[in-house]
């Protein structure tokens, strides 16, 4: 049996087949005009038919585009696909028109059950971009500019004429390119034809189809039902779930990775919502944005920018100024020829931070519902732009926010991330960077397999990870995450796994790697008023094993292993201060550092680091530190080992540069040793020294150069030369240092003793 309309438009008495460009405001306006003229009883829209039951939500007050239909496999929520719609999307306009006029709405694309079951996307050959092909045929090098000129910036008296012209053009392309590299489109179009036949059988020709213009020739083509069903036979399928989810303008943009996207969703939204005086209104928006950023822009700038955009459009033969003309006008008039303001305009207006909303009645997994409830109760609203959030954990609401964000991170829902460089270990302050993206709905659906609430899901996942972990570092990190997230129910299982792994792991490097996370966990537990007694016992036992095993483990290491062990040393040292001082643990650790500092078989980078840590803790006198440096830099020491000692002592971004600035004896020892390095050995130690001193701040390097040029004191007790250096004293002025104690007492709220 033959089927499908013989023509595109009412002239032949067939149904309306309206070929559009997804997310095109010109197409959306044309669809609205054609529907008003044709008044169909049913509107067929390119989309998954499983979503037919969700169409009514589009008319509810809480639905505000951009939004998207989300389909995911029930057994594997990570397999998901979106159908985004903006306010200016033709599909959205068609759905809203049908709901407002009592017409039925049906989706007619291939069911999501088949789409999600497909193993992989089409790979038959290069994919044809229809708009780019038509633009090239018209002599345009820019497809977006051609589309603006022929569709977005023009109107038509006949509401059906644009669709007839576009259908003819697409017919020529399909004749030349076939499926154009979209082999799966043949299957999709067969399903669409079957659905169109069914609608015509029920409603006659009072049918309108809104689909991508590429598909129009296929829907017009006469085929048999048998042939179409043959294409669909044997397609794999999976059980699916569908819902509406919020979308963003950024995800509509091509540069964000959405294949059917557009370069300028904010600009297209403006064209759709401001059909009268679009350039004037756009320039007014730009001026307002720049004024908010303290860029001086007046009304005269707006008037002149509009005039320049109009003039540019005339010179370039365009019907109206497009995005290119308005951008050039903004650069010349409001930006004084600079591209700096344009970056802001593109980010905030041309693309934009618009985030849609969906009504509460939209289907969702229980975990999503619980997350939305927590977001409302904690006043933590999802936003489409990146923002920073500072939390004071002494406040109940901020503490609950912190726990929620940590639980989501453990579940793999990447809404927030701690701000790098602003962590405050052991204090009441946290800083987060939040950025809500539509894909997070998929991550929430994936996490839903662990539980129906955020707390229960995070607890279940933590317990599962603890049971499956095969190394100590993984379990210690998990313990830290559990304390940060307030998962007290998961801690027993995690601590059992931690004790088991610690007992079986004899590698001191692994123990040293695990200890800092445990120490942080104890401090975090203290901040959050969490009972960490059992964790403290495990951590102290681990620290004692590190104290026993570290000295022999550091002997005889090569350069790479020594550098790695130095990182372990830097992590363990502050961790020891955070642990319960059972049995003088801190004193035992100081003894370990002294043994490392004095053993010749320990690599220079570790000996130097041990000396520096002892000096910083006040457990080593300045004279003794100078003596050890003198020994390490003596003529009998290999230059490479001496350079490594220097790197351990003053390298690694640990304030070593300032130490040399304020202690000219140490600087003199380094300077004297460097001047005595033989020429044949200097080339070998140069990379190590450059890495050490190159990490210093520019001001520190400049000051060191000035001190060396003046001739700092060369070893021995501090003499007059050190005292006369401008800005430095011969020793610490304790009376002046004690002047800060009243301020510390005010900040800490307790009595401070010098």
RAFEN-V527144 format. One record per backbone hydrogen bond with DSSP energy under -0.5 kcal/mol. NH is the residue of the N-H (numbers start at 0). CO is the residue of the C=O. If there is no record, write none. Layout:
NH|CO, NH|CO
//
This chain:
2|222, 8|6, 8|14, 11|8, 12|9, 13|8, 15|206, 16|14, 17|15, 17|208, 18|16, 19|210, 21|19, 23|20, 24|22, 27|23, 28|24, 29|25, 30|26, 31|27, 32|28, 33|29, 34|30, 35|31, 36|32, 37|33, 38|34, 40|205, 41|205, 42|103, 43|41, 43|207, 44|42, 44|105, 45|209, 46|44, 48|108, 50|47, 51|48, 52|49, 53|50, 54|50, 54|51, 56|53, 57|54, 58|55, 59|56, 62|59, 63|61, 63|356, 65|84, 66|84, 67|244, 68|82, 69|67, 69|242, 70|68, 70|80, 71|240, 72|75, 72|78, 73|238, 78|75, 79|77, 80|70, 82|68, 84|66, 88|85, 92|88, 93|89, 94|90, 95|91, 96|92, 97|93, 98|94, 99|95, 100|96, 101|98, 102|97, 103|40, 105|42, 107|44, 108|46, 113|110, 114|110, 115|111, 116|112, 117|113, 117|114, 127|179, 129|127, 132|128, 133|129, 134|130, 135|131, 136|132, 137|133, 138|135, 139|134, 142|140, 145|141, 146|142, 147|143, 148|144, 149|145, 150|146, 151|146, 152|147, 153|150, 158|156, 160|157, 161|157, 163|159, 164|160, 165|161, 166|162, 167|163, 168|164, 169|165, 170|166, 171|167, 172|168, 173|169, 174|170, 175|171, 176|172, 177|173, 179|176, 181|178, 182|180, 184|181, 185|182, 186|182, 186|183, 187|183, 188|184, 189|185, 190|186, 191|187, 192|188, 193|189, 194|190, 195|191, 196|192, 197|193, 198|194, 199|195, 200|196, 201|197, 202|198, 203|199, 205|202, 206|204, 207|41, 208|15, 209|43, 210|17, 210|208, 212|19, 214|211, 215|211, 215|212, 216|212, 218|214, 219|215, 220|216, 222|2, 222|220, 224|0, 227|223, 228|224, 229|225, 230|226, 231|227, 232|228, 234|231, 237|112, 240|71, 242|69, 244|67, 246|65, 248|353, 251|247, 251|248, 252|248, 253|261, 255|252, 256|253, 257|252, 258|256, 260|257, 261|251, 265|349, 266|349, 267|263, 268|264, 269|265, 270|266, 271|267, 272|268, 273|269, 280|276, 281|277, 282|278, 283|279, 284|280, 285|281, 286|282, 287|283, 288|284, 289|285, 290|286, 291|287, 292|288, 293|290, 294|289, 295|293, 296|294, 301|297, 302|298, 303|299, 304|300, 305|301, 306|302, 307|303, 308|304, 309|305, 310|306, 311|307, 312|308, 313|309, 314|310, 315|311, 316|313, 317|312, 325|321, 326|322, 327|323, 328|324, 329|325, 330|326, 331|327, 332|328, 333|328, 333|329, 334|329, 336|330, 337|334, 342|338, 342|339, 343|339, 344|340, 345|341, 346|342, 347|343, 348|344, 349|344, 350|345, 351|346, 355|65, 355|246, 356|63, 361|358, 367|364, 368|364, 369|365, 370|366, 371|367, 372|368, 373|369, 374|370, 375|371, 376|372, 377|373, 378|375, 379|374, 380|378, 386|433, 388|431, 390|429, 392|390, 392|427, 394|391, 398|394, 399|395, 400|396, 401|397, 402|398, 403|399, 404|400, 405|401, 406|402, 407|403, 408|404, 409|405, 410|406, 411|407, 411|408, 412|407, 413|411, 414|412, 416|432, 418|430, 421|418, 426|423, 429|390, 431|388, 432|416, 433|386, 433|431, 434|414, 435|382, 439|436, 440|437, 441|438, 442|438, 443|439, 444|440, 445|441, 446|442, 447|443, 448|445, 449|446, 450|447, 456|452, 457|453, 458|454, 459|455, 460|456, 461|457, 462|458, 463|459, 464|460, 465|461, 466|462, 467|463, 468|464, 474|470, 475|471, 476|472, 477|473, 478|474, 479|475, 480|476, 481|477, 482|478, 483|479, 484|480, 485|481, 485|482, 486|481, 487|485, 489|486, 490|486, 491|487, 493|489, 494|490, 495|491, 496|492, 497|493, 498|494, 499|495, 500|496, 501|497, 502|498, 503|499, 504|500, 505|503, 507|505, 510|506, 511|507, 512|508, 513|509, 514|510, 515|511, 517|513, 518|514, 519|515, 520|516, 521|517, 522|518, 523|519, 524|520, 525|521, 526|522, 527|523, 528|525, 529|524, 531|529, 535|531, 536|532, 537|533, 538|534, 539|535, 540|536, 541|537, 542|538, 543|539, 544|540, 545|541, 546|542, 547|543, 548|544, 549|545, 552|548, 553|549, 553|550, 554|550, 554|551, 555|600, 556|553, 561|557, 562|558, 563|559, 564|560, 565|561, 566|562, 567|563, 568|564, 569|565, 570|566, 571|567, 572|568, 573|569, 574|570, 575|571, 576|572, 577|573, 577|574, 578|574, 578|575, 581|579, 583|580, 587|583, 588|584, 589|585, 590|586, 591|587, 592|588, 593|589, 594|590, 595|591, 596|592, 597|593, 598|594, 598|595, 599|597, 601|598, 602|553, 605|602, 606|602, 607|603, 608|604, 609|605, 610|606, 611|607, 612|608, 613|609, 614|610, 615|611, 616|612, 617|614, 618|613, 619|613, 624|620, 625|621, 626|622, 627|623, 628|624, 629|625, 630|626, 631|627, 632|628, 633|630, 636|633, 641|637, 642|638, 643|639, 644|640, 645|641, 646|642, 647|643, 648|644, 649|645, 650|646, 658|654, 659|655, 660|656, 661|657, 662|658, 666|662, 667|663, 668|664, 669|665, 670|666, 671|667, 672|668, 673|669, 674|670, 675|671, 675|672, 676|672, 676|673, 680|677, 681|677, 682|678, 684|680, 685|681, 686|682, 688|684, 689|685, 690|686, 691|687, 692|688, 693|689, 694|690, 694|691, 695|692, 700|696, 701|697, 702|698, 703|699, 704|700, 705|701, 706|702, 707|703, 708|704, 709|705, 710|706, 714|712, 721|718, 722|718, 723|719, 724|721, 727|724, 733|731, 736|732, 737|733, 738|735, 739|736, 740|737, 743|739, 744|740, 745|741, 746|742, 747|743, 748|744, 749|744
//
